[in-house]
Amino acid sequence: ESSVAAATSQIRPALTVDNSRRAEDRLIGRLRREK
């Protein structure tokens, strides 16, 4: 169980970072389109 918890603790941050990057890309894309 400890190994699984360690793996998830490392994977989750990566997923959140990837999601935040996608969200930023969407916002930047909208700003560029408006300009």
C-alpha distance matrix in Angstrom:
0.0 3.8 5.4 5.1 6.2 8.6 9.9 10.7 12.2 14.4 15.3 16.2 18.9 20.4 20.8 22.4 24.7 25.7 26.5 28.5 30.4 31.3 32.5 34.6 36.1 37.2 38.8 40.6 41.7 43.3 45.0 46.5 47.7 49.4 51.2
3.8 0.0 3.8 5.4 5.1 6.2 8.6 10.0 10.5 12.5 14.2 15.3 17.4 19.1 20.1 21.5 23.4 24.8 25.9 27.5 29.3 30.7 31.9 33.6 35.2 36.6 38.1 39.6 41.0 42.7 44.2 45.6 47.1 48.7 50.3
5.4 3.8 0.0 3.8 5.5 5.1 6.2 8.7 9.8 10.8 12.3 14.3 16.3 17.3 18.5 20.5 22.0 23.0 24.6 26.4 27.8 29.1 30.7 32.3 33.6 35.2 36.9 38.1 39.4 41.4 42.9 44.0 45.5 47.4 48.9
5.1 5.4 3.8 0.0 3.8 5.4 5.0 6.2 8.5 10.0 10.4 11.9 14.7 15.6 16.1 18.2 20.2 20.9 22.1 24.2 25.8 26.7 28.2 30.2 31.4 32.7 34.5 36.0 37.1 38.9 40.7 41.9 43.1 45.0 46.7
6.2 5.1 5.5 3.8 0.0 3.8 5.4 5.2 6.1 8.7 9.8 10.4 12.8 14.6 15.3 16.6 18.7 20.1 21.0 22.7 24.6 25.8 26.9 28.8 30.4 31.7 33.1 34.8 36.2 37.7 39.3 40.8 42.2 43.8 45.4
8.6 6.2 5.1 5.4 3.8 0.0 3.8 5.5 5.1 6.4 8.7 10.2 11.7 13.2 14.7 16.2 17.6 19.1 20.6 22.1 23.6 25.2 26.6 28.0 29.6 31.2 32.6 33.9 35.5 37.3 38.6 39.9 41.6 43.3 44.6
9.9 8.6 6.2 5.0 5.4 3.8 0.0 3.8 5.4 5.3 6.1 8.6 10.6 11.2 12.4 14.6 16.0 16.8 18.5 20.4 21.6 22.9 24.7 26.3 27.4 29.1 30.9 32.0 33.3 35.3 36.8 37.8 39.4 41.3 42.7
10.7 10.0 8.7 6.2 5.2 5.5 3.8 0.0 3.8 5.3 4.9 5.7 8.6 9.8 10.2 12.0 14.1 15.0 16.1 18.1 19.8 20.8 22.2 24.1 25.5 26.8 28.4 30.0 31.2 32.9 34.6 35.9 37.2 39.0 40.6
12.2 10.5 9.8 8.5 6.1 5.1 5.4 3.8 0.0 3.8 5.7 5.6 7.0 9.2 10.5 11.3 13.0 14.9 16.0 17.2 19.1 20.8 21.8 23.3 25.1 26.6 27.8 29.3 30.9 32.6 33.9 35.3 37.0 38.5 40.0
14.4 12.5 10.8 10.0 8.7 6.4 5.3 5.3 3.8 0.0 3.8 5.8 6.1 6.9 9.2 10.8 11.5 13.0 15.0 16.2 17.4 19.3 20.8 22.0 23.4 25.4 26.8 27.7 29.4 31.4 32.6 33.7 35.5 37.3 38.5
15.3 14.2 12.3 10.4 9.8 8.7 6.1 4.9 5.7 3.8 0.0 3.8 5.7 5.3 6.4 8.9 10.1 10.7 12.5 14.5 15.6 16.8 18.6 20.2 21.3 23.0 24.8 25.9 27.1 29.2 30.7 31.7 33.2 35.2 36.6
16.2 15.3 14.3 11.9 10.4 10.2 8.6 5.7 5.6 5.8 3.8 0.0 3.8 5.4 5.1 6.3 8.7 9.9 10.6 12.3 14.3 15.5 16.6 18.4 20.0 21.3 22.8 24.4 25.8 27.4 28.9 30.3 31.8 33.4 35.0
18.9 17.4 16.3 14.7 12.8 11.7 10.6 8.6 7.0 6.1 5.7 3.8 0.0 3.8 5.4 5.1 6.1 8.6 9.9 10.5 12.3 14.3 15.3 16.4 18.3 20.1 21.1 22.4 24.2 25.9 27.0 28.4 30.2 31.8 33.1
20.4 19.1 17.3 15.6 14.6 13.2 11.2 9.8 9.2 6.9 5.3 5.4 3.8 0.0 3.8 5.5 5.1 6.2 8.6 9.9 10.6 12.4 14.3 15.3 16.5 18.6 20.1 21.0 22.5 24.6 25.9 26.8 28.6 30.5 31.7
20.8 20.1 18.5 16.1 15.3 14.7 12.4 10.2 10.5 9.2 6.4 5.1 5.4 3.8 0.0 3.8 5.4 5.1 6.1 8.6 9.9 10.6 12.3 14.2 15.3 16.7 18.6 19.9 21.0 22.9 24.6 25.7 27.1 29.0 30.6
22.4 21.5 20.5 18.2 16.6 16.2 14.6 12.0 11.3 10.8 8.9 6.3 5.1 5.5 3.8 0.0 3.8 5.4 5.1 6.1 8.6 9.9 10.5 12.3 14.2 15.4 16.6 18.3 19.8 21.3 22.7 24.3 25.8 27.3 28.9
24.7 23.4 22.0 20.2 18.7 17.6 16.0 14.1 13.0 11.5 10.1 8.7 6.1 5.1 5.4 3.8 0.0 3.8 5.4 5.1 6.2 8.7 9.8 10.5 12.3 14.3 15.4 16.3 18.2 20.1 21.1 22.3 24.3 25.9 27.0
25.7 24.8 23.0 20.9 20.1 19.1 16.8 15.0 14.9 13.0 10.7 9.9 8.6 6.2 5.1 5.4 3.8 0.0 3.8 5.5 5.1 6.3 8.7 9.9 10.6 12.5 14.5 15.3 16.5 18.7 20.2 21.0 22.6 24.6 26.0
26.5 25.9 24.6 22.1 21.0 20.6 18.5 16.1 16.0 15.0 12.5 10.6 9.9 8.6 6.1 5.1 5.4 3.8 0.0 3.8 5.4 5.1 6.2 8.7 9.9 10.7 12.6 14.3 15.3 16.9 18.7 20.1 21.2 23.0 24.7
28.5 27.5 26.4 24.2 22.7 22.1 20.4 18.1 17.2 16.2 14.5 12.3 10.5 9.9 8.6 6.1 5.1 5.5 3.8 0.0 3.8 5.4 5.0 6.2 8.6 9.9 10.6 12.2 14.1 15.5 16.6 18.3 20.0 21.3 22.8
30.4 29.3 27.8 25.8 24.6 23.6 21.6 19.8 19.1 17.4 15.6 14.3 12.3 10.6 9.9 8.6 6.2 5.1 5.4 3.8 0.0 3.8 5.4 5.1 6.1 8.7 9.9 10.4 12.1 14.3 15.3 16.3 18.2 20.0 21.1
31.3 30.7 29.1 26.7 25.8 25.2 22.9 20.8 20.8 19.3 16.8 15.5 14.3 12.4 10.6 9.9 8.7 6.3 5.1 5.4 3.8 0.0 3.8 5.4 5.0 6.3 8.8 9.9 10.4 12.5 14.4 15.3 16.4 18.5 20.1
32.5 31.9 30.7 28.2 26.9 26.6 24.7 22.2 21.8 20.8 18.6 16.6 15.3 14.3 12.3 10.5 9.8 8.7 6.2 5.0 5.4 3.8 0.0 3.8 5.4 5.1 6.4 8.7 9.9 10.8 12.6 14.4 15.5 16.9 18.8
34.6 33.6 32.3 30.2 28.8 28.0 26.3 24.1 23.3 22.0 20.2 18.4 16.4 15.3 14.2 12.3 10.5 9.9 8.7 6.2 5.1 5.4 3.8 0.0 3.8 5.4 5.1 6.1 8.4 9.9 10.6 12.2 14.1 15.4 16.7
36.1 35.2 33.6 31.4 30.4 29.6 27.4 25.5 25.1 23.4 21.3 20.0 18.3 16.5 15.3 14.2 12.3 10.6 9.9 8.6 6.1 5.0 5.4 3.8 0.0 3.8 5.5 5.1 6.0 8.6 9.9 10.4 12.1 14.2 15.4
37.2 36.6 35.2 32.7 31.7 31.2 29.1 26.8 26.6 25.4 23.0 21.3 20.1 18.6 16.7 15.4 14.3 12.5 10.7 9.9 8.7 6.3 5.1 5.4 3.8 0.0 3.8 5.5 5.1 6.3 8.8 10.0 10.6 12.4 14.5
38.8 38.1 36.9 34.5 33.1 32.6 30.9 28.4 27.8 26.8 24.8 22.8 21.1 20.1 18.6 16.6 15.4 14.5 12.6 10.6 9.9 8.8 6.4 5.1 5.5 3.8 0.0 3.8 5.4 5.2 6.3 8.7 10.0 10.7 12.6
40.6 39.6 38.1 36.0 34.8 33.9 32.0 30.0 29.3 27.7 25.9 24.4 22.4 21.0 19.9 18.3 16.3 15.3 14.3 12.2 10.4 9.9 8.7 6.1 5.1 5.5 3.8 0.0 3.8 5.4 5.1 6.2 8.6 9.9 10.7
41.7 41.0 39.4 37.1 36.2 35.5 33.3 31.2 30.9 29.4 27.1 25.8 24.2 22.5 21.0 19.8 18.2 16.5 15.3 14.1 12.1 10.4 9.9 8.4 6.0 5.1 5.4 3.8 0.0 3.8 5.5 5.2 6.2 8.7 10.0
43.3 42.7 41.4 38.9 37.7 37.3 35.3 32.9 32.6 31.4 29.2 27.4 25.9 24.6 22.9 21.3 20.1 18.7 16.9 15.5 14.3 12.5 10.8 9.9 8.6 6.3 5.2 5.4 3.8 0.0 3.8 5.5 5.1 6.2 8.7
45.0 44.2 42.9 40.7 39.3 38.6 36.8 34.6 33.9 32.6 30.7 28.9 27.0 25.9 24.6 22.7 21.1 20.2 18.7 16.6 15.3 14.4 12.6 10.6 9.9 8.8 6.3 5.1 5.5 3.8 0.0 3.8 5.5 5.2 6.3
46.5 45.6 44.0 41.9 40.8 39.9 37.8 35.9 35.3 33.7 31.7 30.3 28.4 26.8 25.7 24.3 22.3 21.0 20.1 18.3 16.3 15.3 14.4 12.2 10.4 10.0 8.7 6.2 5.2 5.5 3.8 0.0 3.8 5.5 5.2
47.7 47.1 45.5 43.1 42.2 41.6 39.4 37.2 37.0 35.5 33.2 31.8 30.2 28.6 27.1 25.8 24.3 22.6 21.2 20.0 18.2 16.4 15.5 14.1 12.1 10.6 10.0 8.6 6.2 5.1 5.5 3.8 0.0 3.8 5.4
49.4 48.7 47.4 45.0 43.8 43.3 41.3 39.0 38.5 37.3 35.2 33.4 31.8 30.5 29.0 27.3 25.9 24.6 23.0 21.3 20.0 18.5 16.9 15.4 14.2 12.4 10.7 9.9 8.7 6.2 5.2 5.5 3.8 0.0 3.8
51.2 50.3 48.9 46.7 45.4 44.6 42.7 40.6 40.0 38.5 36.6 35.0 33.1 31.7 30.6 28.9 27.0 26.0 24.7 22.8 21.1 20.1 18.8 16.7 15.4 14.5 12.6 10.7 10.0 8.7 6.3 5.2 5.4 3.8 0.0
